[in-house]
């Protein structure tokens, strides 16, 4: 069946809400611009729209100084026109606001596929030339920009990290708003103009991010001017927000806690001539409203539940482009979304339409003989270069390194059982005390459960709509939305600070693709020479599958480790510290690092402290070491090597070594703990990877090696692939087995229990040690029997034997 189309700029169906809802709308005097202001704003937009459309289509004759030919058109047409005119409109008015009110502002583009618009505006304000000499504000620079867009070696189709001013690419839709609010946290003088497309607004992350202002204290932080850009269509369908009338939009956003200003350039076509006056008044109102809220908070009279501004902007999709082609409407429909004239290279009708479209902007009036824009188009550009949105240092050179205390002040005595997460929580409180405005903890409502509540000895939660946690400068933000936590953290880190994201292990996967998108952003950012360093983003993965036996199978999922490992090796670090001292040493290192995606996997339950603080520090620096106390003769000349990677499974390795010392003293065991997972990578696959000589020094050249690994075995296999002699290696890890059971039964079900480790050791040792071979079968049969008896005990008593987690003793 053919797709049913609504025609251009369809009005939203009328809702059943009463007209009285519209009394909540903000009404303004729209005559705030002089004729000169209007002309300069519109001239900037005309120039930007011309450059934008030329970027999508042209490879030559970029200023139409001669008649357009089909040879001037690119062979591959890439880009998204539909959102661009609206972006240029908003960018122009943001510039006008900066210049007239001296505003510190950056621009975040939710519909990142509108990159041609952002690039055009950056070229006009001369921000591109500031970072790229080849994009000078002249004809050669313009030709380089226009031809190079979506061309090999040029700018890609989204607002990527090599675009000046970008802290959000907008490729994966949904978190521009959260990134924007994260950027203003602890940036008290910064305002972010954030454009949210009405397609993006349909996503879950955006739906929750509208609540972000409730987590921002106006005394200490800046604010966001959200502009919901409603052009009515996605790729081929109308949007939810495009089908909502003014009453519905007003009710929704008033309920979210905003003051609502609707700027409508669609419902009545005659309003398009007044849209600049309307939007200018609305932007000025939004700025002044923010300042009123901030002034009250900073003068000691904070407003409880302040209502921040939101602007809802309606413009036609593809405004100013072709009205129709081949009898099909384009402007105001989904046909304008991407390339509105896709066969222009071969189709005469489309070619004539493109020629007419480009000429409609009057490029001969907009650009001087040398290709530079006329002065009238630049009147709204801020005079001070650092005030231009493409040159704000917050977006590319603002990192503040943390003052991280020595973890040894919180050291745990060797041999004591304690929760690594509890110690990390106390340590993070110390970090926050030393760095009161440059580190935050973003938590999905699990801080107490994850035993990290030690931070509350120094700080509090920051939740502005609850009296008990409002106006107190809290460093902890808790919301049951992993998407918001990730978005806020990205905005916070990319503008110069450091973020920490603790979570239940099984639910970090919710932000898997957001983390991947951030990794891609950082890869390009590191390759962009003018971008400075940023702090690392730091994940703490706890409440692990090994101790989620009470919550059951749904809470048992270590897959986030593999997601991080799949990124570029230079960007990622994965740590599985075995005890509290190692955990504190590791988190301290993570917080001092820069440009990384760090992942720490640890336990919130009490575990033995195997190493002194000095030993822990050396162990973490090395990434792995032989644990002599659990090895035979300090690990010299072993029959088998047992490796623990992860708190709980490492405990099983140590306990297995103690068990074997009693049951089979003839077996020579070397115990190794790996805390830095990436040292195992083969073929120099990671900056931390051990060379083969160092690998053999730890694991021997030819003895059987058994890895007891916290994550999925396949992850470790892929990491080790390429190492010589892997036929001697066996690996156990999470087998996707689980239920509501006991902690030790989780070990048994996934074959990582002490009994399974001991059987691997006996069978491996028997290959070399004849004395072990004589007893191996008998001992393995006995261990299998022990597993069966233990299973019966667990079913009968509903718990593990009382001594299961006693610290093993080596005699």
GIBELPE-V568751 format. One record per run of one state. SS is the DSSP state (A for helix, B for strand, O for the rest). FROM is the first residue (numbers start at 0). TO is the last residue. If there is no record, write none. Layout:
ss=SS from=FROM to=TO
ss=SS from=FROM to=TO
This chain:
ss=O from=0 to=17
ss=A from=18 to=23
ss=B from=24 to=24
ss=O from=25 to=33
ss=A from=34 to=56
ss=B from=57 to=57
ss=O from=58 to=68
ss=A from=69 to=71
ss=B from=72 to=72
ss=O from=73 to=82
ss=A from=83 to=100
ss=O from=101 to=102
ss=B from=103 to=108
ss=O from=109 to=110
ss=A from=111 to=123
ss=O from=124 to=125
ss=A from=126 to=130
ss=O from=131 to=131
ss=A from=132 to=134
ss=O from=135 to=137
ss=A from=138 to=147
ss=O from=148 to=174
ss=A from=175 to=183
ss=O from=184 to=188
ss=B from=189 to=196
ss=O from=197 to=198
ss=A from=199 to=201
ss=O from=202 to=202
ss=A from=203 to=208
ss=O from=209 to=210
ss=A from=211 to=214
ss=O from=215 to=221
ss=B from=222 to=229
ss=O from=230 to=231
ss=B from=232 to=232
ss=O from=233 to=236
ss=B from=237 to=237
ss=O from=238 to=239
ss=A from=240 to=242
ss=O from=243 to=244
ss=A from=245 to=255
ss=O from=256 to=256
ss=B from=257 to=263
ss=O from=264 to=267
ss=A from=268 to=297
ss=O from=298 to=306
ss=B from=307 to=313
ss=O from=314 to=322
ss=B from=323 to=324
ss=O from=325 to=326
ss=B from=327 to=328
ss=O from=329 to=332
ss=A from=333 to=335
ss=O from=336 to=346
ss=A from=347 to=359
ss=O from=360 to=361
ss=A from=362 to=365
ss=B from=366 to=366
ss=O from=367 to=371
ss=B from=372 to=372
ss=O from=373 to=373
ss=A from=374 to=377
ss=O from=378 to=383
ss=A from=384 to=386
ss=O from=387 to=391
ss=A from=392 to=394
ss=O from=395 to=405
ss=A from=406 to=409
ss=O from=410 to=415
ss=B from=416 to=418
ss=A from=419 to=433
ss=O from=434 to=437
ss=B from=438 to=442
ss=O from=443 to=451
ss=A from=452 to=456
ss=O from=457 to=459
ss=B from=460 to=460
ss=O from=461 to=465
ss=A from=466 to=468
ss=O from=469 to=474
ss=B from=475 to=477
ss=O from=478 to=480
ss=A from=481 to=493
ss=O from=494 to=496
ss=B from=497 to=503
ss=A from=504 to=526
ss=O from=527 to=533
ss=B from=534 to=534
ss=O from=535 to=535
ss=B from=536 to=541
ss=O from=542 to=543
ss=A from=544 to=546
ss=O from=547 to=551
ss=A from=552 to=554
ss=O from=555 to=558
ss=A from=559 to=564
ss=O from=565 to=567
ss=A from=568 to=570
ss=B from=571 to=574
ss=O from=575 to=578
ss=A from=579 to=591
ss=O from=592 to=592
ss=B from=593 to=593
ss=O from=594 to=595
ss=B from=596 to=600
ss=O from=601 to=604
ss=B from=605 to=607
ss=O from=608 to=611
ss=A from=612 to=621
ss=O from=622 to=622
ss=B from=623 to=625
ss=O from=626 to=626
ss=A from=627 to=629
ss=O from=630 to=630
ss=A from=631 to=634
ss=O from=635 to=638
ss=B from=639 to=644
ss=O from=645 to=645
ss=A from=646 to=662
ss=O from=663 to=667
ss=B from=668 to=673
ss=O from=674 to=674
ss=B from=675 to=675
ss=A from=676 to=679
ss=O from=680 to=690
ss=A from=691 to=698
ss=O from=699 to=702
ss=B from=703 to=708
ss=O from=709 to=711
ss=A from=712 to=719
ss=O from=720 to=724
ss=A from=725 to=727
ss=B from=728 to=731
ss=O from=732 to=741
ss=A from=742 to=748
ss=O from=749 to=752
ss=A from=753 to=764
ss=O from=765 to=768
ss=A from=769 to=796
ss=O from=797 to=810
